[in-house]
Every structure is written in C-alpha cells, then in structure tokens.
C-alpha cells in the first residue's frame, strides 16, 4: 500500500470525526481500510514464513515447514 492511500485513509478518518462522510466517502474508506488490513496480513505472513527458530541444542527449525507438518 502506498503513502498516498494511507494519507487518504487518515484524511477520511479526520473528516468523519469532524463533519461526517458522504455514503460514497464511507464506501471508499471501507475499501481503503480493507486494502490496508490485507497488506498488513500479507506482510506478516511473509515475515512468519521466512522465520527460523534456534533450539537450545543449536538445531534450527523452519517455522513454515514445522507448521505445514503439523497441519497434515
């Protein structure tokens, strides 16, 4: 998500607090917020999928592989 869209989300939030939103603006705000949440989730998934954990014995576990194995 780019900076311009985040600024628009903030602009709509400020307007909502002061004077209220038109139905079109409320719909735009909902779409932008959904897009923002989806981007955060995708970023978090990417981080978790690349994470590795080192056990006290020195062995390294790939979190994604371990999760996939548990889900089978």
N, CA, C and O atoms as a MOPAC input file, in Angstrom:
PM7 MOZYME 1SCF
protein

 N      0.84700 1    -1.17200 1     0.00000 1
 C      0.00000 1     0.00000 1     0.00000 1
 C      0.89400 1     1.23700 1     0.00000 1
 O      1.85000 1     1.32900 1     0.77100 1
 N      0.57600 1     2.16200 1    -0.85600 1
 C      1.43200 1     3.34600 1    -0.98100 1
 C      1.02500 1     4.46100 1    -0.00800 1
 O     -0.05100 1     4.44100 1     0.59000 1
 N      1.90900 1     5.40100 1     0.11800 1
 C      1.75400 1     6.50200 1     1.06500 1
 C      0.51100 1     7.35200 1     0.76500 1
 O     -0.13800 1     7.85300 1     1.68300 1
 N      0.19200 1     7.50700 1    -0.50100 1
 C     -0.95900 1     8.32800 1    -0.89500 1
 C     -2.25900 1     7.72800 1    -0.36600 1
 O     -3.13100 1     8.45700 1     0.10600 1
 N     -2.39100 1     6.41900 1    -0.44100 1
 C     -3.60500 1     5.76200 1     0.04900 1
 C     -3.70500 1     5.85600 1     1.56700 1
 O     -4.79700 1     6.03800 1     2.10600 1
 N     -2.58900 1     5.73400 1     2.25200 1
 C     -2.59600 1     5.85300 1     3.71700 1
 C     -2.99700 1     7.26700 1     4.12400 1
 O     -3.75600 1     7.45200 1     5.07600 1
 N     -2.49000 1     8.25800 1     3.40700 1
 C     -2.89100 1     9.64100 1     3.67600 1
 C     -4.39000 1     9.83200 1     3.45100 1
 O     -5.04600 1    10.55200 1     4.20300 1
 N     -4.92600 1     9.19500 1     2.42800 1
 C     -6.36800 1     9.30100 1     2.15000 1
 C     -7.17800 1     8.65800 1     3.27500 1
 O     -8.21100 1     9.19500 1     3.67300 1
 N     -6.72700 1     7.52500 1     3.78900 1
 C     -7.39700 1     6.88000 1     4.92600 1
 C     -7.43100 1     7.85000 1     6.10400 1
 O     -8.47400 1     8.01900 1     6.73700 1
 N     -6.32000 1     8.47800 1     6.39600 1
 C     -6.24200 1     9.42300 1     7.51100 1
 C     -7.11600 1    10.65600 1     7.27500 1
 O     -7.76400 1    11.15700 1     8.19500 1
 N     -7.12400 1    11.12800 1     6.04600 1
 C     -7.95100 1    12.28600 1     5.69500 1
 C     -9.43500 1    11.97500 1     5.91300 1
 O    -10.17100 1    12.78500 1     6.47700 1
 N     -9.85900 1    10.80700 1     5.46500 1
 C    -11.26200 1    10.41200 1     5.64300 1
 C    -11.60200 1    10.21200 1     7.11100 1
 O    -12.71000 1    10.53600 1     7.53800 1
 N    -10.67100 1     9.68600 1     7.88300 1
 C    -10.91800 1     9.49700 1     9.31700 1
 C    -11.08800 1    10.84400 1    10.01200 1
 O    -11.97200 1    10.99900 1    10.85500 1
 N    -10.24800 1    11.81600 1     9.66400 1
 C    -10.38300 1    13.15200 1    10.25400 1
 C    -11.71400 1    13.79600 1     9.86800 1
 O    -12.37900 1    14.41900 1    10.69600 1
 N    -12.09000 1    13.63600 1     8.60700 1
 C    -13.35000 1    14.21500 1     8.13600 1
 C    -14.54000 1    13.54100 1     8.82000 1
 O    -15.52300 1    14.20100 1     9.15600 1
 N    -14.44900 1    12.23700 1     9.02300 1
 C    -15.52700 1    11.50300 1     9.68000 1
 C    -15.75800 1    12.03800 1    11.09700 1
 O    -16.89900 1    12.15400 1    11.54600 1
 N    -14.67700 1    12.35800 1    11.78700 1
 C    -14.77900 1    12.85900 1    13.15900 1
 C    -15.34400 1    14.28100 1    13.21700 1
 O    -16.05000 1    14.62800 1    14.16400 1
 N    -15.03700 1    15.10000 1    12.21600 1
 C    -15.44200 1    16.50000 1    12.28400 1
 C    -16.81400 1    16.76200 1    11.66300 1
 O    -17.69800 1    17.31200 1    12.31900 1
 N    -16.98900 1    16.37400 1    10.41500 1
 C    -18.23200 1    16.74100 1     9.73000 1
 C    -19.02800 1    15.55600 1     9.19600 1
 O    -20.15800 1    15.73300 1     8.73900 1
 N    -18.47300 1    14.37800 1     9.24400 1
 C    -19.17200 1    13.20500 1     8.72000 1
 C    -18.80600 1    12.93400 1     7.27100 1
 O    -18.25800 1    13.79400 1     6.58200 1
 N    -19.11400 1    11.74300 1     6.82600 1
 C    -18.77300 1    11.32300 1     5.46300 1
 C    -20.03600 1    11.12900 1     4.63200 1
 O    -21.09600 1    10.78500 1     5.15400 1
 N    -19.90100 1    11.35700 1     3.33700 1
 C    -20.98100 1    11.01600 1     2.41600 1
 C    -20.98300 1     9.50500 1     2.25300 1
 O    -19.99000 1     8.85900 1     2.58800 1
 N    -22.06000 1     8.92200 1     1.75100 1
 C    -22.07500 1     7.46700 1     1.54100 1
 C    -20.93100 1     6.98500 1     0.62700 1
 O    -20.36900 1     5.91000 1     0.83800 1
 N    -20.59700 1     7.79600 1    -0.38700 1
 C    -19.50200 1     7.41900 1    -1.29600 1
 C    -18.16300 1     7.42700 1    -0.56500 1
 O    -17.32800 1     6.54600 1    -0.77400 1
 N    -17.96300 1     8.42500 1     0.29200 1
 C    -16.71600 1     8.50200 1     1.05900 1
 C    -16.62800 1     7.37100 1     2.07800 1
 O    -15.55300 1     6.81700 1     2.30700 1
 N    -17.75500 1     7.03100 1     2.68600 1
 C    -17.76400 1     5.92400 1     3.64500 1
 C    -17.40600 1     4.60900 1     2.94900 1
 O    -16.68300 1     3.78500 1     3.50800 1
 N    -17.91100 1     4.41800 1     1.73400 1
 C    -17.58200 1     3.21100 1     0.97600 1
 C    -16.09900 1     3.21400 1     0.59100 1
 O    -15.43500 1     2.18100 1     0.67200 1
 N    -15.58700 1     4.36500 1     0.17600 1
 C    -14.16200 1     4.47800 1    -0.16700 1
 C    -13.29900 1     4.17800 1     1.06100 1
 O    -12.28800 1     3.48300 1     0.96000 1
 N    -13.70000 1     4.70300 1     2.21600 1
 C    -12.96000 1     4.47900 1     3.45000 1
 C    -12.92600 1     2.98500 1     3.78800 1
 O    -11.88100 1     2.45700 1     4.16700 1
 N    -14.05700 1     2.31400 1     3.65200 1
 C    -14.11900 1     0.87900 1     3.95200 1
 C    -13.22200 1     0.08200 1     3.00600 1
 O    -12.53400 1    -0.84600 1     3.43100 1
 N    -13.23300 1     0.44900 1     1.72000 1
 C    -12.38700 1    -0.25900 1     0.74900 1
 C    -10.90800 1    -0.03400 1     1.04500 1
 O    -10.11300 1    -0.97300 1     0.99100 1
 N    -10.53600 1     1.20500 1     1.35700 1
 C     -9.13500 1     1.50500 1     1.65600 1
 C     -8.68100 1     0.80600 1     2.93300 1
 O     -7.56200 1     0.29800 1     2.99600 1
 N     -9.53800 1     0.77700 1     3.94900 1
 C     -9.18500 1     0.09300 1     5.18800 1
 C     -9.00800 1    -1.40800 1     4.95600 1
 O     -8.08600 1    -2.00900 1     5.50600 1
 N     -9.88200 1    -2.02400 1     4.14600 1
 C     -9.76400 1    -3.44300 1     3.84100 1
 C     -8.45300 1    -3.71200 1     3.11300 1
 O     -7.75800 1    -4.68100 1     3.41600 1
 N     -8.11300 1    -2.85000 1     2.14800 1
 C     -6.86600 1    -2.99600 1     1.40300 1
 C     -5.65900 1    -2.88600 1     2.34400 1
 O     -4.69200 1    -3.63400 1     2.20800 1
 N     -5.72300 1    -1.94800 1     3.29800 1
 C     -4.63900 1    -1.75800 1     4.26100 1
 C     -4.48300 1    -2.99000 1     5.14900 1
 O     -3.36600 1    -3.45800 1     5.36600 1
 N     -5.57900 1    -3.51000 1     5.65600 1
 C     -5.53500 1    -4.70300 1     6.51800 1
 C     -4.98100 1    -5.89600 1     5.74300 1
 O     -4.16800 1    -6.65300 1     6.27300 1
 N     -5.41600 1    -6.07100 1     4.48900 1
 C     -4.90600 1    -7.17300 1     3.66800 1
 C     -3.40300 1    -7.04400 1     3.43900 1
 O     -2.69000 1    -8.04800 1     3.44700 1
 N     -2.91400 1    -5.82300 1     3.23500 1
 C     -1.47600 1    -5.60500 1     3.03200 1
 C     -0.69900 1    -5.95100 1     4.29800 1
 O      0.37400 1    -6.54900 1     4.22100 1
 N     -1.23400 1    -5.57800 1     5.46700 1
 C     -0.57900 1    -5.90400 1     6.74100 1
 C     -0.52300 1    -7.41600 1     6.93500 1
 O      0.51100 1    -7.95200 1     7.33400 1
 N     -1.62500 1    -8.10400 1     6.65600 1
 C     -1.66400 1    -9.56300 1     6.80600 1
 C     -0.65100 1   -10.24300 1     5.87900 1
 O      0.04700 1   -11.17200 1     6.28600 1
 N     -0.57900 1    -9.77200 1     4.63800 1
 C      0.35800 1   -10.36000 1     3.67500 1
 C      1.80100 1   -10.14900 1     4.13400 1
 O      2.62900 1   -11.05300 1     4.02200 1
 N      2.09600 1    -8.97300 1     4.64400 1
 C      3.43500 1    -8.67200 1     5.14100 1
 C      3.78000 1    -9.56500 1     6.33300 1
 O      4.89200 1   -10.08600 1     6.41600 1
 N      2.84100 1    -9.74100 1     7.24500 1
 C      3.06000 1   -10.58900 1     8.41600 1
 C      3.28100 1   -12.04200 1     8.00100 1
 O      4.17300 1   -12.70900 1     8.52600 1
 N      2.46800 1   -12.53500 1     7.05900 1
 C      2.64500 1   -13.91100 1     6.57200 1
 C      4.03600 1   -14.10800 1     5.98100 1
 O      4.69000 1   -15.11900 1     6.23700 1
 N      4.48200 1   -13.14100 1     5.19200 1
 C      5.80900 1   -13.22600 1     4.59600 1
 C      6.89800 1   -13.28900 1     5.64700 1
 O      7.85800 1   -14.04800 1     5.52000 1
 N      6.73700 1   -12.47900 1     6.69300 1
 C      7.72000 1   -12.48600 1     7.78200 1
 C      7.71900 1   -13.82400 1     8.51700 1
 O      8.77700 1   -14.38800 1     8.79600 1
 N      6.53500 1   -14.32400 1     8.82500 1
 C      6.44400 1   -15.59400 1     9.55200 1
 C      6.94200 1   -16.76800 1     8.71400 1
 O      7.56200 1   -17.69000 1     9.24500 1
 N      6.67600 1   -16.73900 1     7.41100 1
 C      7.11400 1   -17.83100 1     6.54700 1
 C      8.62900 1   -17.90400 1     6.41100 1
 O      9.17400 1   -18.97000 1     6.12300 1
 N      9.30700 1   -16.79400 1     6.61300 1
 C     10.76800 1   -16.80400 1     6.48300 1
 C     11.47100 1   -16.92600 1     7.83000 1
 O     12.70000 1   -16.91100 1     7.88700 1
 N     10.71500 1   -17.04700 1     8.90700 1
 C     11.28600 1   -17.08800 1    10.24400 1
 C     11.86300 1   -18.46300 1    10.57200 1
 O     11.31900 1   -19.49700 1    10.18500 1
 N     12.95500 1   -18.44300 1    11.28100 1
 C     13.59200 1   -19.66700 1    11.74100 1
 C     13.84000 1   -19.53100 1    13.24700 1
 O     14.11700 1   -18.44000 1    13.74300 1
 N     13.73800 1   -20.64700 1    13.96000 1
 C     13.93400 1   -20.65300 1    15.41000 1
 C     15.09200 1   -21.57400 1    15.73800 1
 O     15.18700 1   -22.68600 1    15.21800 1
 N     15.98100 1   -21.09400 1    16.61600 1
 C     17.10500 1   -21.92300 1    17.04600 1
 C     16.78900 1   -22.50100 1    18.42400 1
 O     16.50500 1   -21.76900 1    19.37200 1
 N     16.84400 1   -23.82200 1    18.51300 1
 C     16.61400 1   -24.53100 1    19.76900 1
 C     17.84200 1   -24.41400 1    20.67000 1
 O     18.93000 1   -24.08600 1    20.19700 1
 N     17.67300 1   -24.68200 1    21.96600 1
 C     18.82300 1   -24.63300 1    22.88200 1
 C     19.95100 1   -25.59000 1    22.47900 1
 O     21.11700 1   -25.33500 1    22.78300 1
 N     19.60700 1   -26.69600 1    21.79200 1
 C     20.64400 1   -27.63800 1    21.37000 1
 C     21.38800 1   -27.17700 1    20.11500 1
 O     22.31300 1   -27.84600 1    19.65500 1
 N     20.97400 1   -26.01700 1    19.55900 1
 C     21.65700 1   -25.47600 1    18.38700 1
 C     20.97700 1   -25.79200 1    17.07100 1
 O     21.33300 1   -25.21300 1    16.04500 1
 N     19.99700 1   -26.70300 1    17.07100 1
 C     19.30100 1   -27.02600 1    15.82500 1
 C     18.37800 1   -25.87400 1    15.43400 1
 O     17.86800 1   -25.15100 1    16.28900 1
 N     18.17800 1   -25.72100 1    14.13700 1
 C     17.36100 1   -24.63100 1    13.62100 1
 C     16.11400 1   -25.21300 1    12.97400 1
 O     16.18500 1   -26.14800 1    12.17700 1
 N     14.96600 1   -24.63800 1    13.33500 1
 C     13.67900 1   -25.10100 1    12.82300 1
 C     13.10200 1   -24.02700 1    11.91100 1
 O     13.07200 1   -22.84700 1    12.26100 1
 N     12.64800 1   -24.45000 1    10.74600 1
 C     11.95300 1   -23.55900 1     9.82500 1
 C     10.48500 1   -23.54800 1    10.26300 1
 O      9.82700 1   -24.58800 1    10.25100 1
 N      9.97700 1   -22.38900 1    10.64600 1
 C      8.63400 1   -22.27100 1    11.20300 1
 C      7.57800 1   -22.72900 1    10.19800 1
 O      6.64500 1   -23.43700 1    10.57600 1
 N      7.70300 1   -22.34500 1     8.93600 1
 C      6.71300 1   -22.72500 1     7.93100 1
 C      6.68000 1   -24.22800 1     7.73400 1
 O      5.60000 1   -24.81500 1     7.67500 1
 N      7.84800 1   -24.86800 1     7.63000 1
 C      7.88100 1   -26.30700 1     7.43300 1
 C      7.26900 1   -27.02200 1     8.63000 1
 O      6.53800 1   -27.99900 1     8.46700 1
 N      7.56700 1   -26.53700 1     9.83200 1
 C      7.02400 1   -27.16300 1    11.04200 1
 C      5.50900 1   -27.00500 1    11.08900 1
 O      4.79800 1   -27.94600 1    11.44100 1
 N      5.01400 1   -25.83000 1    10.73900 1
 C      3.57300 1   -25.59300 1    10.71600 1
 C      2.88900 1   -26.48900 1     9.68600 1
 O      1.85700 1   -27.09900 1     9.96800 1
 N      3.47100 1   -26.56100 1     8.49200 1
 C      2.88300 1   -27.41400 1     7.44300 1
 C      2.85400 1   -28.87400 1     7.86300 1
 O      1.89300 1   -29.58400 1     7.56500 1
 N      3.89800 1   -29.33300 1     8.55600 1
 C      3.95000 1   -30.70800 1     9.00500 1
 C      2.88300 1   -30.97100 1    10.06800 1
 O      2.26600 1   -32.03700 1    10.07200 1
 N      2.66300 1   -30.02700 1    10.95400 1
 C      1.65200 1   -30.18600 1    11.99100 1
 C      0.24400 1   -30.19200 1    11.40300 1
 O     -0.64500 1   -30.85000 1    11.94200 1
 N      0.03500 1   -29.47800 1    10.32300 1
 C     -1.29800 1   -29.37000 1     9.73300 1
 C     -1.68800 1   -30.62000 1     8.95000 1
 O     -2.86100 1   -30.78900 1     8.61700 1
 N     -0.74300 1   -31.49200 1     8.65100 1
 C     -1.06100 1   -32.71700 1     7.89600 1
 C     -1.67900 1   -33.76400 1     8.75900 1
 O     -2.00300 1   -34.84900 1     8.27700 1

